[in-house]
Amino acid sequence: SSDGIFTLNEAACLGCCSLAPVMMINGRAYGPLTPDKARQIIREIYTLEQQKEREGVLA
């Protein structure tokens, strides 16, 4: 993202085929995903990170 909270990297394998399709954020696997579920998870994490930043909490 333009604010640096998220970076997108493509990976051939995350080692969690049973959860496919899957994404990994900060070492945690999320899946199985739909486009809507992926957007929801990203929004929730983004909101939490913004809140931490406002409160001066380091991740």
MDAnalysis code that builds the backbone (N, CA, C; Angstrom):
import MDAnalysis as mda
import numpy as np

u = mda.Universe.empty(177, n_residues=59, atom_resindex=np.repeat(np.arange(59), 3), trajectory=True)
u.add_TopologyAttr("name", ["N", "CA", "C"] * 59)
u.add_TopologyAttr("resid", np.arange(1, 60))
u.add_TopologyAttr("resname", ["SER", "SER", "ASP", "GLY", "ILE", "PHE", "THR", "LEU", "ASN", "GLU", "ALA", "ALA", "CYS", "LEU", "GLY", "CYS", "CYS", "SER", "LEU", "ALA", "PRO", "VAL", "MET", "MET", "ILE", "ASN", "GLY", "ARG", "ALA", "TYR", "GLY", "PRO", "LEU", "THR", "PRO", "ASP", "LYS", "ALA", "ARG", "GLN", "ILE", "ILE", "ARG", "GLU", "ILE", "TYR", "THR", "LEU", "GLU", "GLN", "GLN", "LYS", "GLU", "ARG", "GLU", "GLY", "VAL", "LEU", "ALA"])
u.atoms.positions = np.array([
    [0.844, -1.184, 0.000],
    [0.000, 0.000, 0.000],
    [0.889, 1.248, 0.000],
    [0.346, 2.354, -0.392],
    [1.131, 3.584, -0.491],
    [1.652, 4.056, 0.863],
    [1.006, 3.652, 1.956],
    [1.458, 4.051, 3.288],
    [2.432, 3.053, 3.907],
    [2.735, 1.964, 3.194],
    [3.723, 1.000, 3.667],
    [3.207, -0.042, 4.640],
    [1.927, -0.043, 4.936],
    [1.393, -1.038, 5.868],
    [1.404, -2.420, 5.236],
    [1.105, -2.503, 3.945],
    [1.083, -3.787, 3.245],
    [2.065, -3.791, 2.088],
    [2.689, -4.937, 1.887],
    [3.514, -5.200, 0.713],
    [2.999, -6.491, 0.105],
    [2.852, -6.507, -1.200],
    [2.346, -7.680, -1.895],
    [3.492, -8.408, -2.573],
    [3.634, -9.687, -2.263],
    [4.629, -10.548, -2.894],
    [3.942, -11.813, -3.371],
    [4.334, -12.275, -4.537],
    [3.809, -13.523, -5.067],
    [4.672, -14.672, -4.567],
    [4.036, -15.780, -4.232],
    [4.768, -16.961, -3.766],
    [4.225, -18.192, -4.475],
    [5.120, -19.075, -4.881],
    [4.699, -20.315, -5.531],
    [4.032, -21.256, -4.529],
    [4.511, -21.237, -3.286],
    [3.980, -22.158, -2.282],
    [4.118, -21.545, -0.897],
    [3.042, -21.614, -0.118],
    [3.075, -21.176, 1.274],
    [2.999, -22.362, 2.228],
    [2.922, -23.560, 1.670],
    [2.895, -24.761, 2.495],
    [1.571, -25.010, 3.191],
    [0.495, -24.485, 2.647],
    [-0.820, -24.719, 3.257],
    [-1.868, -24.984, 2.185],
    [-1.641, -26.019, 1.415],
    [-2.560, -26.386, 0.324],
    [-3.976, -26.637, 0.822],
    [-4.108, -27.139, 2.031],
    [-5.444, -27.448, 2.552],
    [-6.272, -26.192, 2.793],
    [-5.627, -25.023, 2.815],
    [-6.337, -23.759, 3.014],
    [-6.523, -22.979, 1.719],
    [-6.030, -23.492, 0.604],
    [-6.024, -22.748, -0.659],
    [-7.426, -22.369, -1.105],
    [-7.549, -21.203, -1.725],
    [-6.531, -20.174, -1.892],
    [-6.237, -19.489, -0.559],
    [-4.972, -19.103, -0.389],
    [-4.498, -18.617, 0.902],
    [-3.628, -17.375, 0.728],
    [-3.598, -16.536, 1.761],
    [-2.651, -15.426, 1.819],
    [-2.006, -15.458, 3.191],
    [-0.806, -14.904, 3.284],
    [-0.094, -14.885, 4.546],
    [0.208, -13.437, 4.910],
    [-0.124, -13.078, 6.144],
    [0.138, -11.739, 6.653],
    [0.826, -11.888, 7.996],
    [2.026, -11.317, 8.097],
    [2.817, -11.384, 9.333],
    [2.959, -12.812, 9.846],
    [3.186, -13.747, 8.928],
    [3.417, -15.132, 9.302],
    [2.168, -15.949, 9.577],
    [1.007, -15.348, 9.472],
    [-0.252, -16.065, 9.711],
    [-0.942, -16.327, 8.374],
    [-1.364, -17.576, 8.178],
    [-2.056, -17.964, 6.950],
    [-3.553, -17.742, 7.111],
    [-4.168, -17.184, 6.074],
    [-5.609, -16.952, 6.039],
    [-6.178, -17.683, 4.835],
    [-7.173, -18.517, 5.035],
    [-7.787, -19.230, 3.931],
    [-8.778, -20.239, 4.455],
    [-9.541, -20.848, 3.611],
    [-9.648, -20.580, 2.180],
    [-10.296, -19.219, 1.951],
    [-9.875, -18.548, 0.898],
    [-10.292, -17.182, 0.633],
    [-11.181, -17.052, -0.591],
    [-12.051, -16.081, -0.503],
    [-12.762, -15.555, -1.659],
    [-12.233, -14.125, -1.805],
    [-12.433, -13.488, -2.939],
    [-11.996, -12.088, -3.055],
    [-12.591, -11.201, -1.959],
    [-13.871, -11.395, -1.641],
    [-14.501, -10.587, -0.591],
    [-13.891, -10.844, 0.777],
    [-13.618, -12.100, 1.091],
    [-13.028, -12.432, 2.389],
    [-11.614, -11.860, 2.500],
    [-10.850, -11.909, 1.423],
    [-9.499, -11.339, 1.431],
    [-9.565, -9.836, 1.693],
    [-10.469, -9.145, 1.017],
    [-10.620, -7.699, 1.231],
    [-11.024, -7.395, 2.670],
    [-11.925, -8.210, 3.227],
    [-12.380, -8.005, 4.603],
    [-11.217, -8.156, 5.589],
    [-10.417, -9.181, 5.435],
    [-9.276, -9.416, 6.326],
    [-8.285, -8.264, 6.224],
    [-7.988, -7.841, 5.004],
    [-7.047, -6.736, 4.811],
    [-7.590, -5.461, 5.447],
    [-8.877, -5.179, 5.264],
    [-9.481, -3.995, 5.890],
    [-9.358, -4.043, 7.411],
    [-9.642, -5.214, 8.003],
    [-9.570, -5.351, 9.462],
    [-8.151, -5.125, 9.967],
    [-7.175, -5.718, 9.315],
    [-5.783, -5.554, 9.732],
    [-5.346, -4.110, 9.528],
    [-5.734, -3.518, 8.412],
    [-5.393, -2.131, 8.122],
    [-5.944, -1.206, 9.208],
    [-7.193, -1.424, 9.602],
    [-7.817, -0.616, 10.649],
    [-7.068, -0.764, 11.968],
    [-6.705, -1.992, 12.331],
    [-5.951, -2.222, 13.571],
    [-4.594, -1.540, 13.530],
    [-3.905, -1.610, 12.393],
    [-2.586, -0.986, 12.269],
    [-2.686, 0.534, 12.350],
    [-3.700, 1.115, 11.753],
    [-3.897, 2.561, 11.848],
    [-4.178, 2.970, 13.290],
    [-4.971, 2.164, 13.986],
    [-5.281, 2.451, 15.388],
    [-4.008, 2.388, 16.232],
    [-3.176, 1.374, 16.014],
    [-1.911, 1.256, 16.743],
    [-1.031, 2.467, 16.481],
    [-0.991, 2.904, 15.225],
    [-0.169, 4.055, 14.858],
    [-0.652, 5.315, 15.565],
    [-1.968, 5.507, 15.608],
    [-2.532, 6.678, 16.291],
    [-2.230, 6.646, 17.785],
    [-2.230, 5.453, 18.366],
    [-1.999, 5.311, 19.801],
    [-0.521, 5.214, 20.142],
    [0.333, 5.182, 19.117],
    [1.763, 5.105, 19.348],
    [2.248, 3.735, 19.754],
    [1.495, 2.697, 19.405],
    [1.868, 1.326, 19.739],
    [2.648, 0.735, 18.580],
    [3.788, 0.124, 18.875],
    [4.571, -0.530, 17.838],
    [4.053, -1.935, 17.621],
    [4.001, -2.359, 16.370],
    [3.513, -3.701, 16.035],
    [4.467, -4.769, 16.489],
])
